[in-house]
Amino acid sequence: MSQKYLGFPLSEGLDSRVQDILEDLKNNTNRRQFALKLFQVVSDLSDEGLDYFFIQSLKRAGLGRIKMIAVENAIKIGKKAILTVGKGIIKAMTDEQLLIIGNVLEDALTIRPEDA
């Protein structure tokens, strides 16, 4: 069974930062020094994906301003909790675990020949 992938356009700056962290993780044995940088990139990717798939679709669907404010506030509250927990978890990961996260990101961002 083939896997399906969702994709969304990345800003040039975020794409560059993702590529930089992937190189850092591949080319260094002390990957823990890049844990917070990796965490920030994952967080930023989540923000762009959430905006692309959810926020923009609600706007296109004509969701009213008050409801949009409610959605955006709920996202901020949830994200604050996730960031607090996630930052602690990623800082405690081993070099191997951090590399695995990098590999997952790279796989998600790689265009496969059958997709081109």
Contact map, one row per residue, 1 for C-alpha under 8 A:
11100000000000000000000000000000000000000000000000000000000000000000000000000000000000000000000000000000000000000000
11110000000000000000000000000000000000000000000000000000000000000000000000000000000000000000000000000000000000000000
11111000000000000000000000000000000000000000000000000000000000000000000000000000000000000000000000000000000000000000
01111100000000000000000000000000000000000000000000000000000000000000000000000000000000000000000000000000000000000000
00111110000000000000000000000000000000000000000000000000000000000000000000000000000000000000000000000000000100000000
00011111000000000000000000000000000000000000000000000000000000000000000000000000000000000000000000000000000000000000
00001111100000000000000000000000000000000000000000000000000000000000000000000000000000000000000000000000000000000000
00000111110000000000000000000000000000000000000010011000000000000000000000000000000000000000000000000000000000000000
00000011111000000000000000000000000000000000000000000000000000000000000000000000000000000000000000000000000000000000
00000001111101100000000000000000000000000000000100000000000000000000000000000000000000000000000000000000000000000000
00000000111111100000000000000000000000000000000000000000000000000000000000000000000000000000000000000000000000000000
00000000011111110000000000000000000000000000000000000000000000000000000000000000000000000000000000000000000000000000
00000000001111111000000000000000000000000000000000000000000000000000000000000000000000000000000000000000000000000000
00000000011111111100000000000000000000001001100000000000000000000000000000000000000000000000000000000000000000000000
00000000011111111110000000000000000000000000000000000000000000000000000000000000000000000000000000000000000000000000
00000000000111111111000000000000000000000000000000000000000000000000000000000000000000000000000000000000000000000000
00000000000011111111100000000000000000001000000000000000000000000000000000000000000000000000000000000000000000000000
00000000000001111111110000000000000000001000000000000000000000000000000000000000000000000000000000000000000000000000
00000000000000111111111000000000000000000000000000000000000000000000000000000000000000000000000000000000000000000000
00000000000000011111111100000000000000000000000000000000000000000000000000000000000000000000000000000000000000000000
00000000000000001111111110000000010011000000000000000000000000000000000000000000000000000000000000000100000000000000
00000000000000000111111111000000000000000000000000000000000000000000000000000000000000000000000000000110010000000000
00000000000000000011111111100000000000000000000000000000000000000000000000000000000000000000000000000000000000000000
00000000000000000001111111110010010000000000000000000000000000000000000000000000000000000000000000000000000000000000
00000000000000000000111111111010010000000000000000000000000000000000000000000000000000000000000001100100000000000000
00000000000000000000011111111000000000000000000000000000000000000000000000000000000000000000000000100000000000000000
00000000000000000000001111111000000000000000000000000000000000000000000000000000000000000000000000000000000000000000
00000000000000000000000111111110000000000000000000000000000000000000000000000000000000000000000000000000000000000000
00000000000000000000000011111110000000000000000000000000000000000000000000000000000000000000001000000000000000000000
00000000000000000000000000011111100000000000000000000000000000000000000000000000000000000000001000000000000000000000
00000000000000000000000110011111111000000000000000000000000000000000000000000000000000000000011001100000000000000000
00000000000000000000000000000111111000000000000000000000000000000000000000000000000000000010111001000000000000000000
00000000000000000000000000000111111100000000000000000000000000000000000000000000000000000000000000000000000000000000
00000000000000000000100110000011111111000000000000000000000000000000000000000000000000000000000000000000000000000000
00000000000000000000000000000011111111100000000000000000000000000000000000000000000000000110000001000000000000000000
00000000000000000000000000000000111111110000000000000000000000000000000000000000000000100110000000000000000000000000
00000000000000000000100000000000011111111000000000000000000000000000000000000000000000000000000000000000000000000000
00000000000000000000100000000000011111111100000000000000000000000000000000000000000000000000000000000100000000000000
00000000000000000000000000000000001111111110000000000000000000000000000000000000000001100100000000000000000000000000
00000000000000000000000000000000000111111111000000000000000000000000000000000000000000000000000000000000000000000000
00000000000001001100000000000000000011111111100000000000000000000000000000000000000000000000000000000000000000000000
00000000000000000000000000000000000001111111110000000000000000000000000000000000000000000000000000000000000000000000
00000000000000000000000000000000000000111111111000000000000000000000000000000000001000000000000000000000000000000000
00000000000001000000000000000000000000011111111100000000000000000000000000000000000000000000000000000000000000000000
00000000000001000000000000000000000000001111111110000000000000000000000000000000000000000000000000000000000000000000
00000000000000000000000000000000000000000111111111000000000000000000000000000000000000000000000000000000000000000000
00000000000000000000000000000000000000000011111111100000000000000000000000000000000000000000000000000000000000000000
00000000010000000000000000000000000000000001111111110000000000000000000000000000000000000000000000000000000000000000
00000001000000000000000000000000000000000000111111111100000000000000000000000000000000000000000000000000000000000000
00000000000000000000000000000000000000000000011111111110000000000000000000000000000000000000000000000000000000000000
00000000000000000000000000000000000000000000001111111111000000000000000000000000000000000000000000000000000000000000
00000001000000000000000000000000000000000000000111111111100000000000000000000000000000000000000000000000000000000000
00000001000000000000000000000000000000000000000011111111100000000000000000000000000000000000000000000000000000000000
00000000000000000000000000000000000000000000000011111111110000000000000000000000000000000000000000000000000000000000
00000000000000000000000000000000000000000000000001111111111000000000000000000000000000000000000000000000000000000000
00000000000000000000000000000000000000000000000000111111111100000000000000000000000000000000000000000000000000000000
00000000000000000000000000000000000000000000000000011111111110000000000000000000000000000000000000000000000000000000
00000000000000000000000000000000000000000000000000000111111111100001000000000000000000000000000000000000000000000000
00000000000000000000000000000000000000000000000000000011111111100001000000000000000000000000000000000000000000000000
00000000000000000000000000000000000000000000000000000001111111100000000000000000000000000000000000000000000000000000
00000000000000000000000000000000000000000000000000000000111111100000000000000000000000000000000000000000000000000000
00000000000000000000000000000000000000000000000000000000011111110000000000000000000000000000000000000000000000000000
00000000000000000000000000000000000000000000000000000000011111111011000000000000000000000000000000000000000000000000
00000000000000000000000000000000000000000000000000000000000001111111000000000000000000000000000000000000000000000000
00000000000000000000000000000000000000000000000000000000000000111111100000000000000000000000000000000000000000000000
00000000000000000000000000000000000000000000000000000000000000011111110000000000000000000000000000000000000000000000
00000000000000000000000000000000000000000000000000000000000000111111111000000000000000000000000000000000000000000000
00000000000000000000000000000000000000000000000000000000011000111111111100000000000000000000000000000000000000000000
00000000000000000000000000000000000000000000000000000000000000001111111110000000000000000000000000000000000000000000
00000000000000000000000000000000000000000000000000000000000000000111111111000000000000000000000000000000000000000000
00000000000000000000000000000000000000000000000000000000000000000011111111100000000000000000000000000000000000000000
00000000000000000000000000000000000000000000000000000000000000000001111111110000000000000000000000000000000000000000
00000000000000000000000000000000000000000000000000000000000000000000111111111000000000000000000000000000000000000000
00000000000000000000000000000000000000000000000000000000000000000000011111111100000000000000000000000000000000000000
00000000000000000000000000000000000000000000000000000000000000000000001111111110000000000000000000000000000000000000
00000000000000000000000000000000000000000000000000000000000000000000000111111111000000000000000000000000000000000000
00000000000000000000000000000000000000000000000000000000000000000000000011111111100000000000000000000000000000000000
00000000000000000000000000000000000000000000000000000000000000000000000001111111110000000000000000000000000000000000
00000000000000000000000000000000000000000000000000000000000000000000000000111111111000000000000000000000000000000000
00000000000000000000000000000000000000000000000000000000000000000000000000011111111100000000000000000000000000000000
00000000000000000000000000000000000000000000000000000000000000000000000000001111111110000000000000000000000000000000
00000000000000000000000000000000000000000000000000000000000000000000000000000111111111000000000000000000000000000000
00000000000000000000000000000000000000000010000000000000000000000000000000000011111111100000000000000000000000000000
00000000000000000000000000000000000000000000000000000000000000000000000000000001111111110000000000000000000000000000
00000000000000000000000000000000000000000000000000000000000000000000000000000000111111111000000000000000000000000000
00000000000000000000000000000000000000100000000000000000000000000000000000000000011111111100000000000000000000000000
00000000000000000000000000000000000100100000000000000000000000000000000000000000001111111110000000000000000000000000
00000000000000000000000000000000000000000000000000000000000000000000000000000000000111111111000000000000000000000000
00000000000000000000000000000000000000000000000000000000000000000000000000000000000011111111100000000000000000000000
00000000000000000000000000000000001100100000000000000000000000000000000000000000000001111111100001000000000000000000
00000000000000000000000000000001001100000000000000000000000000000000000000000000000000111111100000000000000000000000
00000000000000000000000000000000000000000000000000000000000000000000000000000000000000011111110000000000000000000000
00000000000000000000000000000001000000000000000000000000000000000000000000000000000000001111111111000000000000000000
00000000000000000000000000000011000000000000000000000000000000000000000000000000000000000001111111000000000000000000
00000000000000000000000000001111000000000000000000000000000000000000000000000000000000000000111111100000000000000000
00000000000000000000000000000000000000000000000000000000000000000000000000000000000000000000111111110000000000000000
00000000000000000000000000000000000000000000000000000000000000000000000000000000000000000000111111111000000000000000
00000000000000000000000010000011001000000000000000000000000000000000000000000000000000000100111111111100000000000000
00000000000000000000000011000010000000000000000000000000000000000000000000000000000000000000001111111110000000000000
00000000000000000000000000000000000000000000000000000000000000000000000000000000000000000000000111111111000000000000
00000000000000000000000000000000000000000000000000000000000000000000000000000000000000000000000011111111100000000000
00000000000000000000110010000000000001000000000000000000000000000000000000000000000000000000000001111111110000000000
00000000000000000000010000000000000000000000000000000000000000000000000000000000000000000000000000111111111000000000
00000000000000000000000000000000000000000000000000000000000000000000000000000000000000000000000000011111111100000000
00000000000000000000000000000000000000000000000000000000000000000000000000000000000000000000000000001111111110000000
00000000000000000000010000000000000000000000000000000000000000000000000000000000000000000000000000000111111111000000
00000000000000000000000000000000000000000000000000000000000000000000000000000000000000000000000000000011111111000000
00001000000000000000000000000000000000000000000000000000000000000000000000000000000000000000000000000001111111000000
00000000000000000000000000000000000000000000000000000000000000000000000000000000000000000000000000000000111111100000
00000000000000000000000000000000000000000000000000000000000000000000000000000000000000000000000000000000011111110000
00000000000000000000000000000000000000000000000000000000000000000000000000000000000000000000000000000000000011111011
00000000000000000000000000000000000000000000000000000000000000000000000000000000000000000000000000000000000001111111
00000000000000000000000000000000000000000000000000000000000000000000000000000000000000000000000000000000000000111111
00000000000000000000000000000000000000000000000000000000000000000000000000000000000000000000000000000000000000011111
00000000000000000000000000000000000000000000000000000000000000000000000000000000000000000000000000000000000000111111
00000000000000000000000000000000000000000000000000000000000000000000000000000000000000000000000000000000000000111111
